Amino acid sequence: MKVILCTLLFVLQVGFLSAHERFGFKIKQEKQERIVKEAYADGLITEHEYLKLMHQQEVIKESIATSDLDNNWTAVEHNTVLAKLKRAEKKLKKYERNTER
């Protein structure tokens, strides 16, 4: 009985954490988009870089919306969106420092 109760509690906690984190993805994506717009306004990135970064943000938005259609995020969806957000952040830093080749 204790094993079943502990397992149920664990499943509920994991469900709550993953449901909570999807809102964090949306907030993180909006923050990245705002940073891209500010970097372009400040002249830190070129127009071409800006367009590439904004396209990447649109792809991330679509990925979040697609994953959120059934209100149940699988581990693959979670990891995919997380990887896209990390890649976008890394690319933005590269463009701001002008280190892309």
Biopython code that builds the backbone (N, CA, C, O; Angstrom):
import numpy as np
from Bio.PDB.StructureBuilder import StructureBuilder

atoms = [
    (1, "MET", "N", (0.814, -1.184, 0.000)),
    (1, "MET", "CA", (0.000, 0.000, 0.000)),
    (1, "MET", "C", (0.868, 1.263, 0.000)),
    (1, "MET", "O", (0.562, 2.241, -0.682)),
    (2, "LYS", "N", (1.956, 1.222, 0.777)),
    (2, "LYS", "CA", (2.850, 2.374, 0.837)),
    (2, "LYS", "C", (3.513, 2.619, -0.516)),
    (2, "LYS", "O", (3.715, 3.763, -0.922)),
    (3, "VAL", "N", (3.847, 1.533, -1.206)),
    (3, "VAL", "CA", (4.490, 1.664, -2.512)),
    (3, "VAL", "C", (3.538, 2.324, -3.506)),
    (3, "VAL", "O", (3.945, 3.198, -4.271)),
    (4, "ILE", "N", (2.296, 1.914, -3.495)),
    (4, "ILE", "CA", (1.306, 2.495, -4.411)),
    (4, "ILE", "C", (1.091, 3.968, -4.092)),
    (4, "ILE", "O", (0.999, 4.797, -4.998)),
    (5, "LEU", "N", (1.011, 4.292, -2.809)),
    (5, "LEU", "CA", (0.806, 5.677, -2.396)),
    (5, "LEU", "C", (2.003, 6.544, -2.779)),
    (5, "LEU", "O", (1.829, 7.657, -3.277)),
    (6, "CYS", "N", (3.207, 6.045, -2.552)),
    (6, "CYS", "CA", (4.415, 6.796, -2.922)),
    (6, "CYS", "C", (4.503, 6.984, -4.435)),
    (6, "CYS", "O", (4.867, 8.062, -4.904)),
    (7, "THR", "N", (4.177, 5.954, -5.192)),
    (7, "THR", "CA", (4.206, 6.046, -6.650)),
    (7, "THR", "C", (3.189, 7.071, -7.147)),
    (7, "THR", "O", (3.490, 7.880, -8.024)),
    (8, "LEU", "N", (2.007, 7.031, -6.590)),
    (8, "LEU", "CA", (0.975, 7.993, -6.969)),
    (8, "LEU", "C", (1.416, 9.418, -6.650)),
    (8, "LEU", "O", (1.226, 10.323, -7.462)),
    (9, "LEU", "N", (1.992, 9.618, -5.493)),
    (9, "LEU", "CA", (2.479, 10.935, -5.099)),
    (9, "LEU", "C", (3.570, 11.412, -6.056)),
    (9, "LEU", "O", (3.581, 12.575, -6.460)),
    (10, "PHE", "N", (4.477, 10.523, -6.413)),
    (10, "PHE", "CA", (5.556, 10.855, -7.349)),
    (10, "PHE", "C", (4.998, 11.249, -8.717)),
    (10, "PHE", "O", (5.442, 12.236, -9.304)),
    (11, "VAL", "N", (4.049, 10.501, -9.218)),
    (11, "VAL", "CA", (3.445, 10.793, -10.520)),
    (11, "VAL", "C", (2.741, 12.150, -10.495)),
    (11, "VAL", "O", (2.835, 12.911, -11.458)),
    (12, "LEU", "N", (2.053, 12.453, -9.426)),
    (12, "LEU", "CA", (1.377, 13.743, -9.310)),
    (12, "LEU", "C", (2.377, 14.899, -9.276)),
    (12, "LEU", "O", (2.145, 15.946, -9.881)),
    (13, "GLN", "N", (3.479, 14.705, -8.573)),
    (13, "GLN", "CA", (4.499, 15.747, -8.503)),
    (13, "GLN", "C", (5.134, 15.987, -9.868)),
    (13, "GLN", "O", (5.332, 17.135, -10.266)),
    (14, "VAL", "N", (5.452, 14.926, -10.578)),
    (14, "VAL", "CA", (6.039, 15.059, -11.908)),
    (14, "VAL", "C", (5.054, 15.744, -12.848)),
    (14, "VAL", "O", (5.446, 16.609, -13.632)),
    (15, "GLY", "N", (3.807, 15.373, -12.778)),
    (15, "GLY", "CA", (2.775, 16.007, -13.604)),
    (15, "GLY", "C", (2.642, 17.481, -13.304)),
    (15, "GLY", "O", (2.503, 18.294, -14.218)),
    (16, "PHE", "N", (2.683, 17.834, -12.031)),
    (16, "PHE", "CA", (2.568, 19.237, -11.649)),
    (16, "PHE", "C", (3.784, 20.029, -12.121)),
    (16, "PHE", "O", (3.640, 21.144, -12.623)),
    (17, "LEU", "N", (4.962, 19.468, -11.966)),
    (17, "LEU", "CA", (6.177, 20.171, -12.378)),
    (17, "LEU", "C", (6.221, 20.392, -13.879)),
    (17, "LEU", "O", (6.576, 21.480, -14.333)),
    (18, "SER", "N", (5.867, 19.379, -14.654)),
    (18, "SER", "CA", (5.913, 19.544, -16.108)),
    (18, "SER", "C", (4.822, 20.496, -16.576)),
    (18, "SER", "O", (5.031, 21.240, -17.535)),
    (19, "ALA", "N", (3.676, 20.492, -15.931)),
    (19, "ALA", "CA", (2.610, 21.421, -16.304)),
    (19, "ALA", "C", (3.023, 22.848, -15.962)),
    (19, "ALA", "O", (2.714, 23.783, -16.701)),
    (20, "HIS", "N", (3.718, 23.011, -14.851)),
    (20, "HIS", "CA", (4.149, 24.340, -14.440)),
    (20, "HIS", "C", (5.251, 24.860, -15.357)),
    (20, "HIS", "O", (5.291, 26.052, -15.664)),
    (21, "GLU", "N", (6.140, 23.982, -15.793)),
    (21, "GLU", "CA", (7.290, 24.417, -16.579)),
    (21, "GLU", "C", (6.907, 24.878, -17.978)),
    (21, "GLU", "O", (7.619, 25.691, -18.567)),
    (22, "ARG", "N", (5.814, 24.386, -18.518)),
    (22, "ARG", "CA", (5.451, 24.817, -19.874)),
    (22, "ARG", "C", (5.133, 26.300, -19.900)),
    (22, "ARG", "O", (5.342, 26.950, -20.925)),
    (23, "PHE", "N", (4.631, 26.856, -18.802)),
    (23, "PHE", "CA", (4.412, 28.293, -18.744)),
    (23, "PHE", "C", (5.760, 29.020, -18.689)),
    (23, "PHE", "O", (5.895, 30.130, -19.204)),
    (24, "GLY", "N", (6.741, 28.392, -18.067)),
    (24, "GLY", "CA", (8.084, 28.955, -18.029)),
    (24, "GLY", "C", (8.707, 29.016, -19.408)),
    (24, "GLY", "O", (9.465, 29.939, -19.707)),
    (25, "PHE", "N", (8.394, 28.035, -20.259)),
    (25, "PHE", "CA", (8.897, 28.046, -21.628)),
    (25, "PHE", "C", (8.362, 29.256, -22.371)),
    (25, "PHE", "O", (9.108, 29.939, -23.073)),
    (26, "LYS", "N", (7.097, 29.517, -22.222)),
    (26, "LYS", "CA", (6.477, 30.652, -22.923)),
    (26, "LYS", "C", (7.081, 31.964, -22.431)),
    (26, "LYS", "O", (7.354, 32.859, -23.231)),
    (27, "ILE", "N", (7.290, 32.083, -21.140)),
    (27, "ILE", "CA", (7.884, 33.291, -20.573)),
    (27, "ILE", "C", (9.318, 33.458, -21.058)),
    (27, "ILE", "O", (9.737, 34.563, -21.404)),
    (28, "LYS", "N", (10.069, 32.360, -21.083)),
    (28, "LYS", "CA", (11.460, 32.407, -21.540)),
    (28, "LYS", "C", (11.537, 32.798, -23.011)),
    (28, "LYS", "O", (12.409, 33.572, -23.406)),
    (29, "GLN", "N", (10.627, 32.264, -23.820)),
    (29, "GLN", "CA", (10.604, 32.587, -25.252)),
    (29, "GLN", "C", (10.280, 34.065, -25.451)),
    (29, "GLN", "O", (10.916, 34.731, -26.268)),
    (30, "GLU", "N", (9.304, 34.581, -24.719)),
    (30, "GLU", "CA", (8.953, 35.996, -24.841)),
    (30, "GLU", "C", (10.111, 36.886, -24.406)),
    (30, "GLU", "O", (10.341, 37.943, -24.993)),
    (31, "LYS", "N", (10.834, 36.461, -23.385)),
    (31, "LYS", "CA", (11.994, 37.215, -22.918)),
    (31, "LYS", "C", (13.072, 37.239, -23.991)),
    (31, "LYS", "O", (13.676, 38.282, -24.242)),
    (32, "GLN", "N", (13.318, 36.097, -24.626)),
    (32, "GLN", "CA", (14.305, 36.033, -25.703)),
    (32, "GLN", "C", (13.901, 36.941, -26.861)),
    (32, "GLN", "O", (14.736, 37.650, -27.423)),
    (33, "GLU", "N", (12.631, 36.913, -27.209)),
    (33, "GLU", "CA", (12.146, 37.746, -28.306)),
    (33, "GLU", "C", (12.344, 39.229, -27.987)),
    (33, "GLU", "O", (12.737, 40.010, -28.854)),
    (34, "ARG", "N", (12.072, 39.605, -26.759)),
    (34, "ARG", "CA", (12.259, 40.993, -26.331)),
    (34, "ARG", "C", (13.740, 41.384, -26.400)),
    (34, "ARG", "O", (14.070, 42.498, -26.808)),
    (35, "ILE", "N", (14.626, 40.474, -26.004)),
    (35, "ILE", "CA", (16.064, 40.743, -26.040)),
    (35, "ILE", "C", (16.535, 40.924, -27.480)),
    (35, "ILE", "O", (17.359, 41.794, -27.762)),
    (36, "VAL", "N", (16.009, 40.103, -28.390)),
    (36, "VAL", "CA", (16.372, 40.217, -29.806)),
    (36, "VAL", "C", (15.954, 41.582, -30.343)),
    (36, "VAL", "O", (16.732, 42.240, -31.033)),
    (37, "LYS", "N", (14.744, 42.008, -30.036)),
    (37, "LYS", "CA", (14.258, 43.306, -30.513)),
    (37, "LYS", "C", (15.089, 44.449, -29.937)),
    (37, "LYS", "O", (15.386, 45.415, -30.640)),
    (38, "GLU", "N", (15.467, 44.344, -28.663)),
    (38, "GLU", "CA", (16.283, 45.385, -28.041)),
    (38, "GLU", "C", (17.679, 45.420, -28.639)),
    (38, "GLU", "O", (18.242, 46.496, -28.840)),
    (39, "ALA", "N", (18.246, 44.245, -28.926)),
    (39, "ALA", "CA", (19.585, 44.189, -29.524)),
    (39, "ALA", "C", (19.573, 44.815, -30.912)),
    (39, "ALA", "O", (20.519, 45.506, -31.291)),
    (40, "TYR", "N", (18.516, 44.580, -31.667)),
    (40, "TYR", "CA", (18.411, 45.186, -32.996)),
    (40, "TYR", "C", (18.234, 46.697, -32.884)),
    (40, "TYR", "O", (18.835, 47.450, -33.650)),
    (41, "ALA", "N", (17.422, 47.138, -31.946)),
    (41, "ALA", "CA", (17.202, 48.571, -31.766)),
    (41, "ALA", "C", (18.488, 49.276, -31.326)),
    (41, "ALA", "O", (18.727, 50.424, -31.702)),
    (42, "ASP", "N", (19.313, 48.592, -30.531)),
    (42, "ASP", "CA", (20.569, 49.172, -30.057)),
    (42, "ASP", "C", (21.687, 49.051, -31.083)),
    (42, "ASP", "O", (22.770, 49.600, -30.882)),
    (43, "GLY", "N", (21.440, 48.340, -32.182)),
    (43, "GLY", "CA", (22.446, 48.195, -33.228)),
    (43, "GLY", "C", (23.481, 47.125, -32.945)),
    (43, "GLY", "O", (24.543, 47.119, -33.570)),
    (44, "LEU", "N", (23.201, 46.223, -32.023)),
    (44, "LEU", "CA", (24.152, 45.160, -31.711)),
    (44, "LEU", "C", (24.135, 44.037, -32.752)),
    (44, "LEU", "O", (25.118, 43.310, -32.903)),
    (45, "ILE", "N", (23.018, 43.898, -33.467)),
    (45, "ILE", "CA", (22.910, 42.869, -34.502)),
    (45, "ILE", "C", (22.424, 43.522, -35.795)),
    (45, "ILE", "O", (21.767, 44.563, -35.769)),
    (46, "THR", "N", (22.754, 42.903, -36.910)),
    (46, "THR", "CA", (22.349, 43.433, -38.208)),
    (46, "THR", "C", (20.910, 43.040, -38.511)),
    (46, "THR", "O", (20.294, 42.258, -37.787)),
    (47, "GLU", "N", (20.391, 43.603, -39.601)),
    (47, "GLU", "CA", (19.019, 43.292, -39.987)),
    (47, "GLU", "C", (18.878, 41.826, -40.381)),
    (47, "GLU", "O", (17.882, 41.181, -40.054)),
    (48, "HIS", "N", (19.883, 41.301, -41.088)),
    (48, "HIS", "CA", (19.855, 39.891, -41.499)),
    (48, "HIS", "C", (19.850, 38.969, -40.271)),
    (48, "HIS", "O", (19.091, 38.000, -40.218)),
    (49, "GLU", "N", (20.694, 39.277, -39.296)),
    (49, "GLU", "CA", (20.738, 38.481, -38.060)),
    (49, "GLU", "C", (19.410, 38.588, -37.308)),
    (49, "GLU", "O", (18.911, 37.605, -36.760)),
    (50, "TYR", "N", (18.854, 39.788, -37.293)),
    (50, "TYR", "CA", (17.567, 40.015, -36.631)),
    (50, "TYR", "C", (16.481, 39.143, -37.266)),
    (50, "TYR", "O", (15.707, 38.499, -36.558)),
    (51, "LEU", "N", (16.426, 39.125, -38.586)),
    (51, "LEU", "CA", (15.411, 38.322, -39.276)),
    (51, "LEU", "C", (15.597, 36.836, -38.990)),
    (51, "LEU", "O", (14.620, 36.115, -38.789)),
    (52, "LYS", "N", (16.841, 36.376, -38.972)),
    (52, "LYS", "CA", (17.101, 34.967, -38.666)),
    (52, "LYS", "C", (16.672, 34.622, -37.243)),
    (52, "LYS", "O", (16.065, 33.577, -37.009)),
    (53, "LEU", "N", (16.988, 35.498, -36.298)),
    (53, "LEU", "CA", (16.626, 35.248, -34.899)),
    (53, "LEU", "C", (15.121, 35.304, -34.684)),
    (53, "LEU", "O", (14.574, 34.517, -33.911)),
    (54, "MET", "N", (14.452, 36.226, -35.360)),
    (54, "MET", "CA", (12.995, 36.318, -35.210)),
    (54, "MET", "C", (12.310, 35.100, -35.843)),
    (54, "MET", "O", (11.290, 34.629, -35.340)),
    (55, "HIS", "N", (12.869, 34.594, -36.943)),
    (55, "HIS", "CA", (12.319, 33.370, -37.532)),
    (55, "HIS", "C", (12.470, 32.209, -36.546)),
    (55, "HIS", "O", (11.562, 31.393, -36.384)),
    (56, "GLN", "N", (13.619, 32.153, -35.900)),
    (56, "GLN", "CA", (13.851, 31.100, -34.912)),
    (56, "GLN", "C", (12.863, 31.226, -33.754)),
    (56, "GLN", "O", (12.393, 30.211, -33.240)),
    (57, "GLN", "N", (12.544, 32.435, -33.338)),
    (57, "GLN", "CA", (11.573, 32.628, -32.263)),
    (57, "GLN", "C", (10.176, 32.184, -32.703)),
    (57, "GLN", "O", (9.426, 31.625, -31.902)),
    (58, "GLU", "N", (9.826, 32.424, -33.954)),
    (58, "GLU", "CA", (8.532, 31.964, -34.468)),
    (58, "GLU", "C", (8.456, 30.435, -34.454)),
    (58, "GLU", "O", (7.416, 29.865, -34.125)),
    (59, "VAL", "N", (9.555, 29.778, -34.811)),
    (59, "VAL", "CA", (9.595, 28.318, -34.791)),
    (59, "VAL", "C", (9.409, 27.807, -33.364)),
    (59, "VAL", "O", (8.708, 26.820, -33.138)),
    (60, "ILE", "N", (10.032, 28.475, -32.415)),
    (60, "ILE", "CA", (9.900, 28.077, -31.004)),
    (60, "ILE", "C", (8.461, 28.273, -30.535)),
    (60, "ILE", "O", (7.917, 27.420, -29.833)),
    (61, "LYS", "N", (7.844, 29.387, -30.917)),
    (61, "LYS", "CA", (6.439, 29.628, -30.551)),
    (61, "LYS", "C", (5.536, 28.528, -31.098)),
    (61, "LYS", "O", (4.661, 28.022, -30.394)),
    (62, "GLU", "N", (5.755, 28.164, -32.353)),
    (62, "GLU", "CA", (4.952, 27.103, -32.968)),
    (62, "GLU", "C", (5.175, 25.773, -32.259)),
    (62, "GLU", "O", (4.235, 25.004, -32.057)),
    (63, "SER", "N", (6.409, 25.507, -31.885)),
    (63, "SER", "CA", (6.731, 24.261, -31.191)),
    (63, "SER", "C", (6.039, 24.206, -29.826)),
    (63, "SER", "O", (5.518, 23.161, -29.435)),
    (64, "ILE", "N", (6.034, 25.317, -29.110)),
    (64, "ILE", "CA", (5.364, 25.362, -27.809)),
    (64, "ILE", "C", (3.861, 25.174, -27.994)),
    (64, "ILE", "O", (3.228, 24.423, -27.253)),
    (65, "ALA", "N", (3.294, 25.858, -28.984)),
    (65, "ALA", "CA", (1.848, 25.740, -29.231)),
    (65, "ALA", "C", (1.469, 24.322, -29.641)),
    (65, "ALA", "O", (0.449, 23.798, -29.194)),
    (66, "THR", "N", (2.278, 23.704, -30.483)),
    (66, "THR", "CA", (2.003, 22.333, -30.922)),
    (66, "THR", "C", (2.088, 21.355, -29.752)),
    (66, "THR", "O", (1.251, 20.462, -29.617)),
    (67, "SER", "N", (3.089, 21.528, -28.922)),
    (67, "SER", "CA", (3.259, 20.641, -27.773)),
    (67, "SER", "C", (2.156, 20.823, -26.746)),
    (67, "SER", "O", (1.830, 19.896, -26.005)),
    (68, "ASP", "N", (1.590, 22.003, -26.702)),
    (68, "ASP", "CA", (0.586, 22.324, -25.689)),
    (68, "ASP", "C", (-0.842, 22.031, -26.153)),
    (68, "ASP", "O", (-1.789, 22.272, -25.404)),
    (69, "LEU", "N", (-1.015, 21.522, -27.361)),
    (69, "LEU", "CA", (-2.361, 21.263, -27.880)),
    (69, "LEU", "C", (-3.156, 20.305, -27.002)),
    (69, "LEU", "O", (-4.338, 20.534, -26.747)),
    (70, "ASP", "N", (-2.522, 19.244, -26.541)),
    (70, "ASP", "CA", (-3.237, 18.247, -25.743)),
    (70, "ASP", "C", (-3.046, 18.444, -24.237)),
    (70, "ASP", "O", (-3.488, 17.615, -23.442)),
    (71, "ASN", "N", (-2.387, 19.542, -23.846)),
    (71, "ASN", "CA", (-2.116, 19.847, -22.432)),
    (71, "ASN", "C", (-1.360, 18.731, -21.724)),
    (71, "ASN", "O", (-1.458, 18.588, -20.505)),
    (72, "ASN", "N", (-0.615, 17.949, -22.477)),
    (72, "ASN", "CA", (0.192, 16.881, -21.899)),
    (72, "ASN", "C", (1.528, 16.862, -22.623)),
    (72, "ASN", "O", (1.608, 16.487, -23.793)),
    (73, "TRP", "N", (2.562, 17.264, -21.927)),
    (73, "TRP", "CA", (3.885, 17.335, -22.525)),
    (73, "TRP", "C", (4.616, 16.016, -22.291)),
    (73, "TRP", "O", (4.761, 15.567, -21.154)),
    (74, "THR", "N", (5.067, 15.410, -23.368)),
    (74, "THR", "CA", (5.891, 14.217, -23.244)),
    (74, "THR", "C", (7.331, 14.655, -23.003)),
    (74, "THR", "O", (7.664, 15.831, -23.147)),
    (75, "ALA", "N", (8.168, 13.713, -22.643)),
    (75, "ALA", "CA", (9.572, 14.032, -22.399)),
    (75, "ALA", "C", (10.247, 14.512, -23.681)),
    (75, "ALA", "O", (11.110, 15.389, -23.642)),
    (76, "VAL", "N", (9.857, 13.940, -24.808)),
    (76, "VAL", "CA", (10.449, 14.342, -26.089)),
    (76, "VAL", "C", (10.083, 15.791, -26.412)),
    (76, "VAL", "O", (10.943, 16.570, -26.822)),
    (77, "GLU", "N", (8.815, 16.154, -26.229)),
    (77, "GLU", "CA", (8.381, 17.526, -26.482)),
    (77, "GLU", "C", (9.093, 18.501, -25.547)),
    (77, "GLU", "O", (9.542, 19.567, -25.969)),
    (78, "HIS", "N", (9.188, 18.130, -24.305)),
    (78, "HIS", "CA", (9.853, 18.961, -23.308)),
    (78, "HIS", "C", (11.309, 19.200, -23.696)),
    (78, "HIS", "O", (11.775, 20.340, -23.706)),
    (79, "ASN", "N", (12.021, 18.130, -24.014)),
    (79, "ASN", "CA", (13.433, 18.246, -24.366)),
    (79, "ASN", "C", (13.636, 19.000, -25.678)),
    (79, "ASN", "O", (14.613, 19.735, -25.824)),
    (80, "THR", "N", (12.725, 18.826, -26.629)),
    (80, "THR", "CA", (12.831, 19.522, -27.910)),
    (80, "THR", "C", (12.703, 21.027, -27.728)),
    (80, "THR", "O", (13.505, 21.791, -28.264)),
    (81, "VAL", "N", (11.703, 21.451, -26.977)),
    (81, "VAL", "CA", (11.499, 22.884, -26.754)),
    (81, "VAL", "C", (12.655, 23.457, -25.945)),
    (81, "VAL", "O", (13.125, 24.558, -26.235)),
    (82, "LEU", "N", (13.109, 22.740, -24.956)),
    (82, "LEU", "CA", (14.228, 23.197, -24.142)),
    (82, "LEU", "C", (15.489, 23.360, -24.990)),
    (82, "LEU", "O", (16.222, 24.336, -24.835)),
    (83, "ALA", "N", (15.740, 22.406, -25.884)),
    (83, "ALA", "CA", (16.911, 22.487, -26.763)),
    (83, "ALA", "C", (16.806, 23.672, -27.717)),
    (83, "ALA", "O", (17.798, 24.357, -27.968)),
    (84, "LYS", "N", (15.610, 23.916, -28.248)),
    (84, "LYS", "CA", (15.418, 25.056, -29.152)),
    (84, "LYS", "C", (15.663, 26.374, -28.430)),
    (84, "LYS", "O", (16.276, 27.284, -28.989)),
    (85, "LEU", "N", (15.191, 26.482, -27.198)),
    (85, "LEU", "CA", (15.410, 27.701, -26.429)),
    (85, "LEU", "C", (16.896, 27.917, -26.134)),
    (85, "LEU", "O", (17.392, 29.041, -26.208)),
    (86, "LYS", "N", (17.589, 26.850, -25.806)),
    (86, "LYS", "CA", (19.027, 26.961, -25.528)),
    (86, "LYS", "C", (19.798, 27.350, -26.789)),
    (86, "LYS", "O", (20.703, 28.182, -26.741)),
    (87, "ARG", "N", (19.430, 26.739, -27.916)),
    (87, "ARG", "CA", (20.084, 27.053, -29.185)),
    (87, "ARG", "C", (19.871, 28.521, -29.561)),
    (87, "ARG", "O", (20.795, 29.189, -30.027)),
    (88, "ALA", "N", (18.659, 29.011, -29.359)),
    (88, "ALA", "CA", (18.354, 30.407, -29.681)),
    (88, "ALA", "C", (19.156, 31.356, -28.793)),
    (88, "ALA", "O", (19.658, 32.379, -29.258)),
    (89, "GLU", "N", (19.269, 31.011, -27.528)),
    (89, "GLU", "CA", (20.035, 31.849, -26.605)),
    (89, "GLU", "C", (21.506, 31.884, -26.995)),
    (89, "GLU", "O", (22.141, 32.938, -26.955)),
    (90, "LYS", "N", (22.038, 30.741, -27.369)),
    (90, "LYS", "CA", (23.442, 30.650, -27.767)),
    (90, "LYS", "C", (23.692, 31.447, -29.049)),
    (90, "LYS", "O", (24.701, 32.143, -29.163)),
    (91, "LYS", "N", (22.775, 31.345, -30.010)),
    (91, "LYS", "CA", (22.930, 32.065, -31.269)),
    (91, "LYS", "C", (22.840, 33.572, -31.052)),
    (91, "LYS", "O", (23.577, 34.330, -31.682)),
    (92, "LEU", "N", (21.951, 34.015, -30.172)),
    (92, "LEU", "CA", (21.842, 35.435, -29.876)),
    (92, "LEU", "C", (23.137, 35.969, -29.275)),
    (92, "LEU", "O", (23.593, 37.052, -29.641)),
    (93, "LYS", "N", (23.727, 35.218, -28.362)),
    (93, "LYS", "CA", (24.993, 35.647, -27.768)),
    (93, "LYS", "C", (26.088, 35.727, -28.821)),
    (93, "LYS", "O", (26.911, 36.643, -28.795)),
    (94, "LYS", "N", (26.103, 34.771, -29.749)),
    (94, "LYS", "CA", (27.088, 34.792, -30.832)),
    (94, "LYS", "C", (26.930, 36.034, -31.692)),
    (94, "LYS", "O", (27.909, 36.704, -32.022)),
    (95, "TYR", "N", (25.700, 36.334, -32.049)),
    (95, "TYR", "CA", (25.444, 37.496, -32.909)),
    (95, "TYR", "C", (25.785, 38.801, -32.207)),
    (95, "TYR", "O", (26.315, 39.724, -32.827)),
    (96, "GLU", "N", (25.481, 38.879, -30.915)),
    (96, "GLU", "CA", (25.790, 40.108, -30.171)),
    (96, "GLU", "C", (27.292, 40.343, -30.109)),
    (96, "GLU", "O", (27.747, 41.487, -30.126)),
    (97, "ARG", "N", (28.059, 39.264, -30.036)),
    (97, "ARG", "CA", (29.525, 39.388, -29.970)),
    (97, "ARG", "C", (30.151, 39.355, -31.358)),
    (97, "ARG", "O", (31.358, 39.545, -31.502)),
    (98, "ASN", "N", (29.330, 39.115, -32.379)),
    (98, "ASN", "CA", (29.806, 39.016, -33.758)),
    (98, "ASN", "C", (30.893, 37.965, -33.925)),
    (98, "ASN", "O", (31.930, 38.216, -34.538)),
    (99, "THR", "N", (30.639, 36.778, -33.367)),
    (99, "THR", "CA", (31.622, 35.703, -33.457)),
    (99, "THR", "C", (31.198, 34.595, -34.395)),
    (99, "THR", "O", (31.890, 33.582, -34.496)),
    (100, "GLU", "N", (30.062, 34.759, -35.095)),
    (100, "GLU", "CA", (29.638, 33.712, -36.029)),
    (100, "GLU", "C", (30.451, 33.827, -37.298)),
    (100, "GLU", "O", (30.755, 34.927, -37.759)),
    (101, "ARG", "N", (30.804, 32.673, -37.864)),
    (101, "ARG", "CA", (31.605, 32.664, -39.093)),
    (101, "ARG", "C", (30.749, 32.355, -40.261)),
    (101, "ARG", "O", (31.240, 32.302, -41.389)),
]
sb = StructureBuilder()
sb.init_structure("model")
sb.init_model(0)
sb.init_chain("A")
sb.init_seg("    ")
for serial, (resi, resn, name, xyz) in enumerate(atoms, 1):
    if name == "N":
        sb.init_residue(resn, " ", resi, " ")
    sb.init_atom(name, np.array(xyz, "f"), 0.0, 1.0, " ", f" {name:<3s}", serial, name[0])
structure = sb.get_structure()
